[in-house]
Amino acid sequence: MKKLIISCDDLGISEEINLSIRKCLDKGVATSSSIIANGKFYNHALENVINKFPNNFYGLHLNLTEGKALNKNNTNIICDKNNEFKISARKYFLLNFYRSNNNLKNAVYEELKDQIKKVLSDGIKLSHFDSHEHIHHSPWLFKIITVLGKEFKINKIRFVNEKIILKTYFKDMFYKIMSLNYLKHLIINICNTKIKNSLISPEYFFGILNSGKLKKDELFLYLDKINLNKTIEFCVHPANQVIDKIKFQKEVSYNSFYISKNRFYEKDFLLSNEFSNFLKQKNVRLINFSDLN
């Protein structure tokens, strides 16, 4: 039997995303969700999602690239004078090619530690780590997160190991090139060779090559090709329709990504009979990160 974790990212980014994830959890089509501790709508997520499903285990969507830092002592290191993160995901990967900077490492450690402490203090049961823009796959960051995992006894992490299926790899090439999904997939695979993962992770992942444009036929084929008794994490970004786009754009940065039509499609797809029937036919068991051992 194949095991599938269906993970909804970006809990805490907006009300629309929070409420969409709540519905997916309520209907049982999502088995995991990860929250952004510094998200502008973190409290909304706490009140309207996590408190509604207190027995669920949630991941922590570690974030160093968007919004304000929780730790206020890292100005000019990872934050600007307004305490906004100033280093891009691309640079966090590029920093692997430079000499280690202890001030930067300490700043990252303290910020991520504050994010962990915040969600734990709010009573959120953490099952695993993942990260915004997959920055935890930068090898030097992965080492810091491993240390924090031991410190807080969190021993599971998303590991982006997306298998190449030749039949679909070259489909929709123009989109995959323009969205940089091919490049992201390549960079993460290169970084994976430099990572010694001592934490527990699903064997496979789906959600990089199709990021921003889910194709159900590619997902179905991917799930078909994975061997029995393996665990796959399917990463999705569902959202409800934005009612007031002007208000939304004022409140949420990266607004074009967060109001992408693909998010609405992903939500509808998760809730569809077609998807649930496929899982039944293929004898796929839905699990949570907390079920991994």
C-alpha positions in Angstrom: 0.0 0.0 0.0 1.3 3.5 -0.9 1.0 6.2 1.7 0.2 9.8 0.9 0.6 13.0 2.9 -1.4 15.8 1.5 0.2 19.0 2.8 -1.4 22.5 2.6 1.3 25.2 2.8 1.0 28.9 3.8 -1.3 28.7 6.8 -1.3 32.2 8.3 -0.7 34.2 5.0 -4.3 35.4 4.5 -7.9 34.7 5.6 -8.7 33.2 2.2 -5.9 30.7 2.4 -6.7 29.9 6.1 -10.3 29.2 5.4 -9.6 27.1 2.4 -7.1 25.0 4.3 -9.7 24.7 7.1 -12.3 23.2 4.6 -9.7 20.8 3.2 -8.9 19.6 6.7 -12.6 19.4 7.7 -13.4 17.2 4.6 -10.4 15.0 5.4 -8.7 15.6 2.0 -5.8 17.4 3.6 -3.8 15.4 6.2 -1.3 18.1 7.1 -0.8 21.8 7.1 2.1 24.0 8.0 1.8 27.4 9.6 4.0 30.5 9.2 4.8 31.9 12.6 5.3 35.4 11.4 2.4 35.4 9.0 0.1 38.5 9.1 -2.9 36.2 9.6 -1.2 33.9 12.1 -3.8 34.7 14.8 -6.6 34.2 12.4 -5.2 30.8 11.6 -4.9 30.0 15.3 -8.5 31.0 16.1 -10.2 29.7 12.9 -8.2 26.6 11.9 -5.9 25.2 14.6 -8.4 25.8 17.5 -11.1 24.1 15.3 -8.8 21.1 14.8 -6.7 21.0 18.0 -5.9 17.3 17.7 -4.2 17.7 14.4 -0.5 17.9 14.1 0.9 20.9 12.1 4.2 21.6 10.5 6.1 24.8 11.0 6.7 26.6 7.7 10.0 28.1 8.6 10.4 31.5 7.0 13.4 33.8 6.4 12.3 35.6 3.2 8.9 37.2 3.7 7.4 39.6 6.2 8.8 40.8 9.6 11.2 38.7 11.7 10.1 37.7 15.2 13.5 38.3 16.6 14.3 42.0 16.7 18.1 41.8 17.2 19.1 40.9 13.7 18.9 44.3 11.9 21.5 44.5 9.1 22.1 40.8 9.2 18.9 39.1 7.9 16.5 42.1 8.4 16.3 45.8 7.4 15.7 48.7 9.7 11.9 47.9 9.6 12.7 44.4 10.7 11.6 43.0 7.3 13.5 40.1 6.0 15.9 41.3 3.3 17.7 38.1 2.0 16.1 36.3 -0.9 15.7 32.5 -1.1 18.1 32.5 -4.1 20.8 34.1 -1.9 20.3 31.7 0.9 21.2 28.9 -1.6 24.1 30.9 -3.1 25.6 31.4 0.4 26.6 27.8 0.3 29.5 28.9 -2.0 30.9 31.5 0.4 32.9 31.2 3.6 30.8 30.6 6.7 29.6 33.7 8.4 29.0 33.0 12.1 27.0 36.2 12.6 24.6 35.2 9.9 24.3 31.6 11.2 23.6 32.9 14.7 21.0 35.3 13.4 19.2 32.6 11.4 19.4 30.2 14.4 17.9 32.8 16.8 15.1 33.7 14.4 14.1 30.1 13.6 14.3 29.3 17.3 11.8 32.2 18.1 9.5 30.9 15.4 9.5 27.4 17.0 9.0 28.8 20.5 6.1 30.9 19.4 4.0 28.1 17.9 4.8 25.8 20.8 3.8 28.4 23.3 0.5 28.8 21.5 -0.2 25.1 22.1 0.3 24.0 18.5 1.5 20.4 18.2 4.4 20.3 15.7 4.8 17.2 13.6 7.6 18.4 11.3 9.5 21.2 9.7 9.2 22.5 6.1 10.0 26.0 4.8 8.9 28.9 2.7 10.4 28.7 -0.8 12.0 25.4 0.3 15.0 27.3 1.8 15.6 24.5 4.3 17.2 22.6 1.3 20.1 25.0 1.4 22.6 22.7 3.1 23.9 25.2 5.7 20.4 26.0 6.7 19.5 22.3 6.9 22.3 21.9 9.5 20.9 24.6 11.7 17.4 23.2 11.4 18.7 19.7 12.4 20.2 21.2 15.5 16.9 22.9 16.4 15.1 19.7 15.8 17.2 17.9 18.4 16.8 20.8 20.8 13.0 20.8 20.5 12.6 17.1 19.9 11.1 17.5 16.4 12.5 14.7 14.3 10.6 15.0 11.0 11.1 17.2 8.0 9.9 17.6 4.5 12.5 16.3 2.1 12.0 17.4 -1.5 12.9 14.3 -3.5 10.8 14.6 -6.6 11.3 11.7 -9.0 11.6 12.4 -12.7 8.9 10.7 -14.8 10.1 11.0 -18.3 6.6 10.8 -19.8 5.6 14.0 -18.1 8.9 15.8 -17.4 8.9 17.5 -20.8 5.2 18.3 -20.8 4.3 22.0 -20.7 8.0 22.9 -21.1 7.4 26.6 -21.7 5.7 27.0 -18.3 8.2 25.0 -16.4 11.0 27.0 -17.9 9.4 30.4 -17.4 8.4 29.6 -13.9 11.9 28.4 -13.1 10.5 25.1 -11.9 13.1 23.1 -13.9 15.8 25.2 -12.3 14.4 24.9 -8.8 14.2 21.1 -9.2 17.8 21.0 -10.4 19.1 23.2 -7.6 17.3 21.2 -4.9 18.6 17.9 -6.3 22.2 19.3 -6.3 21.8 20.5 -2.7 20.4 17.2 -1.7 23.7 15.5 -2.4 25.3 17.8 0.2 22.7 17.2 2.9 23.0 14.4 5.5 19.4 14.0 6.6 19.2 12.4 10.0 15.5 13.4 10.4 12.5 11.3 9.3 11.0 12.2 5.9 8.7 10.8 3.3 10.6 9.0 0.5 9.1 11.1 -2.3 7.7 14.5 -2.9 5.4 16.0 -5.6 5.0 19.8 -6.1 8.2 21.4 -7.6 7.9 20.8 -11.3 4.2 21.5 -11.2 4.4 24.4 -8.7 1.9 27.0 -9.6 0.2 24.9 -12.2 -1.0 21.5 -11.0 -1.8 19.0 -13.7 -3.9 16.1 -12.4 -2.7 13.7 -15.1 0.9 14.2 -14.1 0.0 13.7 -10.4 -1.9 10.5 -11.1 1.0 9.1 -13.2 3.5 10.1 -10.5 1.5 8.3 -7.8 1.2 5.3 -10.1 5.0 5.1 -10.7 6.0 5.1 -7.1 6.6 1.7 -5.6 4.3 0.1 -3.1 5.1 0.7 0.6 6.6 4.1 -0.1 5.4 7.4 1.3 4.8 10.5 -0.9 4.2 14.1 0.2 1.9 15.9 -2.1 2.3 19.7 -1.5 -0.6 22.0 -2.4 -1.5 25.7 -1.9 -5.3 25.9 -1.8 -7.1 29.2 -1.4 -10.6 30.6 -1.6 -11.5 33.3 -4.1 -10.4 36.8 -3.0 -13.5 39.0 -2.6 -11.7 42.3 -2.1 -8.5 42.3 -4.2 -7.6 45.9 -3.4 -7.8 45.2 0.4 -5.9 41.9 -0.1 -3.1 43.6 -2.0 -2.6 46.1 0.8 -2.4 43.4 3.4 -0.5 40.6 1.7 2.8 40.8 -0.1 3.6 38.5 -3.1 -0.1 39.0 -3.9 0.0 37.7 -7.5 1.2 34.3 -6.2 -1.3 34.2 -3.4 -4.3 34.9 -5.7 -3.2 32.6 -8.5 -6.1 30.8 -10.1 -4.2 27.6 -9.6 -4.8 27.8 -5.9 -8.6 27.8 -6.5 -8.1 24.8 -8.9 -6.0 22.9 -6.3 -8.7 23.4 -3.7 -11.5 22.2 -6.0 -9.3 19.2 -7.1 -8.7 18.1 -3.5 -12.4 18.2 -2.8 -13.4 16.4 -6.1 -14.8 12.9 -6.3 -12.3 12.2 -9.1 -9.4 12.6 -6.7 -11.0 10.6 -3.9 -12.0 7.8 -6.3 -8.5 7.6 -7.7 -7.0 7.2 -4.2 -9.6 4.5 -3.4 -8.9 2.6 -6.7 -5.2 2.7 -6.2 -5.5 1.7 -2.5 -3.6 4.8 -1.4 -3.7 5.4 2.4 -3.7 9.0 3.6 -1.4 9.7 6.6 0.1 12.6 8.5 3.7 13.4 9.3 3.1 12.2 12.8 2.5 8.7 11.4 6.0 8.5 10.0 8.5 6.4 11.9 
